[in-house]
Amino acid sequence: MAFAIIILGVAQKSNSRLYEQTDERMRRIVVGSGAFLRFTMTLRTRVAVLPDVEYIHAIIEPYAREGTLLPRSIAELCENVRDFIVAEDDGPILGCGALHLYGTHLAEIRSIAVPPQSKGHGIGKALVEALMAESRRHTVTCVCLFTRTPDFFGHLGFEVARRELLPDKVYKDCVHCPRLTHCDEIAMVKGTIPANTNGLRDPRISIPLVQLKP
């Protein structure tokens, strides 16, 4: 999937640096002269491969340190690299996201991350759309996510949901999170929340879950 983004930058002098990502392995410099510089970013999304793992880790790690995302080790990313989609522009990886499959009844969008320097150009939206396309390829009927930015996902068609209706996610990740009993993330879904019947879920996953503090 690919589309073009037109970016306007201001060049104060010749060889001005208009775009630079902080990680040395992901650096891309655009140089030019004159009052204005116009260039086109051809943004593409694709399925991640193992050589992408170090870049994915470098993008996720700052958000994990601040508690925005769950930490993902290099080993874990290697094991789950097939879950990931990356966005790139003729070389540098500009963002990543993953789709974890629980079954045809439910999948989860997770680890959506775009470096601060790359935000504002539709990269996050492109990643979500690519992951939703992947969910449709697997005929998944409901996609969930947990987020602190509900407005962003609301504009993409997601609706707020009760987290206790998503035990697949809670028992996989939330039980290991130090914020389990005081979670400040909002559960959102797109599609029909599956009932805990008909053998769609592990019978050991039951409702109700632990009581979460408000």
Buried (B, 14 or more C-beta within 10 A) or exposed (E): EEEEBEBEBEBEEEEBEBBEBEBEEBEBEBEBEEEEBEEEBEBBBBEBEEEBBBBBBBBBBBBBEEEBBBEBEEEEBEEBBEBBBBBBBEEBBBBBBBBBBBBBBBBBBBBBBBBEBBEEBBBBBBBBBBBBEBBEEEEBBBBBBBBEEBEBBBEBEBEEBEBBBBBBBBBBBBEEBEEBEEBEBBBBBBBEBBEBEEEBBEEEBEEEBEEBEE
